[in-house]
Amino acid sequence: MIKRSAAILLSAALSVTLSSCGKSKNSVTTGNIKRDFSERSEAEKNFSFNTDGISILDISQDIGDISITYSDSDITELKLSCKSFADDKEVCEDVLSHISADTDMNGGKMVISFVDEDSGEEISQWLSENIPDSRIELDAELTVPSYINDFTAKVNVGNISLIGLKGAVSAYADVGNITCCGSEISSSSALGCNTGNVELSSNVYTADISVNIYAGNTTFRLPEKGSENAEIQISSKTGRIHIITEEKEHSVKDERKENNSHALSIEAQGCNIETSVETGKITIDQEDQ
């Protein structure tokens, strides 16, 4: 799997100023990311949410990782690893004490947000108003009941991992990586990165999915048995698409190369797979290289 620390990604984001494509319109900086701080503190917080009647999950944050997996429980559990940065240790501890999580549930949808524990105000807004010379990073590890089947996850800087899920998945990282493994894509889905990489592995596809990257690479293992009638579209403006066959039966229907662009059409497990890069290459192998 693709793994990079949030710290490395944050450094990269600062060096390019979340640049070549600009920041996501909906992104909010969680504190001051323009400077280094001399002190840091860490804490782990745990939350449980009653998700009876919920089938849709939506979570987004600025800096940090998000992972979502199923559990045997009937409730949604969130383990939140919090890091705070400032020039004073007491300030770091104070920042940590204010971090909490809240949910908004309506019409079968649960939206998870991160808030100030006292006021309920969005934590990013609270920080900018009350402790502007600080920064936080939040790693959210979610385990959810198996009846939830529609997932949306967004980060500005960080990684998203969707493991063993079933239904529709929508994920976007402005700067970061997305991993979707061991899942069944049974409703229309989409993954995207501004700057980052995507890995799709050991998935069953019975519905369409699109993967779009501005700058970065995709590792795609061909669909597992049980897949059928799915349109799989993978594109990158600049980068590499690495297709891993693992000796699965497939046929190349069409291939086009022109200057630095490359496009490849494949059929496998009853699915149509369209891949393209504007600048880069597409490779097919039996194993990772």
C-alpha positions in Angstrom: 0.0 0.0 0.0 1.0 3.6 -0.5 2.1 5.2 2.8 3.4 8.6 3.5 3.3 10.5 6.8 1.1 13.6 7.1 4.3 15.5 8.2 6.0 14.7 4.8 2.9 15.7 2.9 2.5 18.9 4.9 6.1 19.8 4.1 5.4 19.1 0.4 2.3 21.2 0.6 4.2 24.1 2.1 7.0 23.9 -0.5 4.5 24.1 -3.3 2.0 26.2 -1.4 -0.7 23.7 -2.4 0.2 25.2 -5.6 0.0 24.0 -9.1 -3.7 23.7 -9.1 -4.4 25.9 -6.1 -6.2 25.0 -2.9 -9.6 23.2 -2.9 -12.4 25.8 -2.8 -13.8 24.1 0.4 -10.6 23.8 2.3 -10.0 25.7 5.5 -6.5 25.9 7.1 -6.6 24.4 10.5 -4.3 26.9 12.2 -1.1 28.6 11.0 0.7 26.3 8.5 3.1 29.0 7.3 5.6 28.6 10.1 7.4 26.1 12.2 6.6 25.9 15.9 9.1 24.9 18.6 6.7 22.9 20.8 4.2 20.1 20.2 1.8 17.9 22.2 -0.2 14.8 21.3 -3.4 13.2 22.6 -5.7 10.4 21.6 -9.5 10.9 21.9 -12.2 8.4 21.4 -15.8 9.0 20.3 -18.9 6.7 19.7 -21.9 7.7 17.6 -25.2 5.9 17.4 -25.8 5.4 13.7 -29.1 3.6 13.7 -30.8 4.4 10.4 -27.7 5.9 8.9 -26.5 4.6 5.5 -24.3 7.6 4.3 -21.1 8.8 6.0 -19.4 12.1 5.2 -16.1 13.3 6.8 -13.7 16.0 5.9 -10.7 17.7 7.5 -7.8 20.0 6.7 -4.5 18.3 7.8 -4.3 14.6 8.8 -5.2 11.1 7.7 -8.6 9.4 7.4 -9.2 5.7 7.5 -12.6 3.9 7.3 -13.2 0.2 7.8 -16.2 -2.0 8.9 -16.6 -3.4 12.4 -19.0 -5.9 14.0 -20.5 -3.1 16.1 -23.8 -1.4 15.6 -22.2 2.0 16.4 -19.6 4.1 14.7 -16.4 4.6 16.6 -13.8 7.3 16.0 -10.3 7.2 17.3 -8.8 10.6 16.8 -5.1 11.1 17.1 -4.5 14.8 17.8 -1.2 16.8 17.4 -0.9 20.4 18.3 1.9 22.8 17.5 2.8 26.2 19.1 5.7 28.0 20.6 4.6 27.3 24.2 4.0 23.8 25.7 1.0 25.1 27.7 -0.5 26.5 24.6 -0.2 23.2 22.9 -1.9 21.5 25.8 -4.7 24.1 25.8 -5.3 23.6 22.1 -5.6 19.8 22.6 -8.2 20.3 25.3 -10.5 22.1 22.9 -10.6 19.5 20.1 -13.7 17.4 19.9 -15.9 15.7 17.3 -19.6 16.2 16.5 -22.1 14.8 14.1 -25.0 16.1 12.1 -27.6 13.4 11.2 -30.3 14.0 8.7 -32.1 11.9 6.2 -30.0 8.8 6.8 -26.7 10.8 6.4 -24.1 11.4 9.1 -21.6 14.3 8.7 -18.7 14.2 11.1 -17.0 17.5 11.9 -14.3 18.6 14.3 -15.3 21.3 16.7 -14.3 23.3 19.8 -15.5 21.3 22.8 -16.9 24.3 24.6 -18.6 26.3 21.9 -19.3 23.7 19.2 -17.7 26.1 16.7 -15.7 24.5 13.9 -12.2 23.9 15.3 -10.4 25.6 12.5 -12.5 28.7 12.9 -12.1 28.7 16.6 -8.3 28.4 16.4 -8.0 31.3 13.9 -10.1 33.5 16.3 -8.6 32.4 19.6 -5.1 30.9 19.2 -3.9 31.9 15.7 -0.3 31.1 16.3 -0.8 27.3 16.5 -1.6 24.4 14.3 -3.3 21.0 14.6 -3.1 17.7 12.7 -5.9 15.2 13.2 -5.7 11.5 12.2 -9.2 10.0 12.1 -9.6 6.2 12.3 -13.3 5.3 11.8 -14.9 1.9 12.3 -18.5 1.7 11.1 -21.4 -0.7 11.0 -21.7 -2.8 7.8 -25.0 -1.3 6.9 -23.4 2.0 6.0 -22.8 1.8 2.2 -22.1 5.3 1.0 -18.8 7.0 2.0 -17.4 10.5 1.3 -14.0 11.5 2.7 -12.0 14.7 1.9 -8.7 16.0 3.1 -6.7 19.1 2.2 -3.3 17.6 3.3 -3.2 13.9 4.2 -4.0 10.3 3.2 -7.3 8.5 2.9 -7.7 4.7 3.3 -10.9 2.9 2.4 -10.6 -0.7 3.4 -13.1 -3.6 3.0 -16.1 -1.3 2.3 -19.2 -2.0 0.1 -21.2 0.5 -1.8 -20.3 3.9 -3.1 -17.0 5.6 -2.3 -16.1 9.2 -2.9 -12.7 10.5 -1.8 -10.6 13.6 -2.6 -7.1 14.6 -1.3 -5.8 18.0 -2.4 -2.3 16.9 -1.4 -2.1 13.2 -0.3 -2.7 9.6 -1.2 -5.8 7.5 -1.5 -6.0 3.7 -0.9 -9.1 1.6 -1.7 -8.5 -2.1 -1.1 -10.6 -5.2 -0.5 -13.8 -3.3 -1.3 -16.9 -3.9 -3.4 -17.7 -1.0 -5.6 -21.4 -1.5 -6.1 -22.6 2.1 -6.7 -21.1 4.9 -8.8 -17.9 6.1 -7.2 -15.1 8.6 -7.7 -11.6 9.2 -6.4 -9.3 12.2 -7.0 -6.1 13.9 -6.0 -4.6 17.3 -6.9 -1.1 16.1 -6.0 -0.8 12.5 -4.8 -1.1 8.8 -5.6 -4.0 6.3 -5.7 -3.9 2.6 -5.1 -6.8 0.3 -6.1 -6.3 -3.3 -5.0 -8.3 -6.5 -4.5 -11.6 -4.8 -5.3 -14.8 -6.2 -6.9 -16.4 -3.7 -9.3 -20.1 -4.0 -10.1 -20.6 -0.3 -10.7 -18.7 2.5 -12.4 -15.7 4.3 -10.9 -13.5 7.2 -12.0 -10.1 8.1 -10.8 -8.7 11.5 -11.7 -5.2 12.8 -10.6 -3.6 16.1 -11.6 -0.1 15.1 -10.7 0.7 11.7 -9.4 0.6 7.9 -10.0 -2.0 5.2 -9.9 -1.4 1.6 -9.0 -4.4 -0.5 -10.2 -4.8 -4.3 -9.8 -7.3 -5.7 -12.2 -10.8 -6.5 -10.9 -11.4 -9.5 -8.7 -13.8 -12.3 -9.7 -17.4 -11.3 -9.2 -16.8 -8.0 -11.0 -19.0 -7.3 -14.0 -20.4 -4.5 -16.2 -18.3 -1.7 -14.6 -16.8 1.2 -16.5 -13.5 2.0 -14.8 -11.8 5.2 -15.9 -8.4 6.2 -14.7 -6.6 9.4 -15.8 -3.7 11.5 -14.8 -2.5 14.8 -16.2 1.1 14.1 -15.2 2.2 10.7 -13.9 2.2 7.0 -14.3 -0.5 4.4 -14.3 0.8 1.0 -13.3 -1.6 -1.9 -14.0 -1.0 -5.2 -12.2 -2.5 -8.3 -13.8 -1.5 -11.0 -11.3 -2.0 -13.4 -14.1 -5.7 -12.4 -14.4 -7.2 -12.9 -17.8 -7.5 -9.6 -19.7 -7.4 -8.3 -23.2 -5.9 -5.1 -24.5 -8.6 -3.5 -26.8 -6.8 -0.4 -27.9 -3.5 1.5 -27.2 -2.6 5.0 -28.4 0.7 6.9 -27.9 1.3 10.4 -29.1 4.2 12.6 -28.0 4.2 12.2 -24.2 0.6 11.0 -23.9 -0.5 7.4 -23.5 -3.9 5.8 -23.5 -4.8 2.1 -23.0 -8.1 0.3 -23.1 -8.4 -3.1 -21.3 -11.2 -5.6 -20.7 -11.1 -7.8 -17.7 -13.7 -9.7 -15.5 -16.5 -8.3 -17.7 -15.3 -4.7 -17.0 -14.2 -2.0 -19.4 -11.0 -0.2 -18.2 -10.0 3.1 -19.8 -6.7 4.6 -18.8 -4.9 7.7 -20.0 -2.1 10.1 -19.1 -1.4 13.4 -20.8 2.2 13.4 -19.8 3.6 10.1 -18.5 3.3 6.4 -19.2 1.1 3.3 -18.6 2.7 0.0 -17.7 1.3 -3.5 -17.3 3.0 -6.1 -15.1 2.2 -9.2 -13.2 3.6 -7.8 -9.9 4.6 -4.5 -8.3 7.8 -3.0 -9.6 
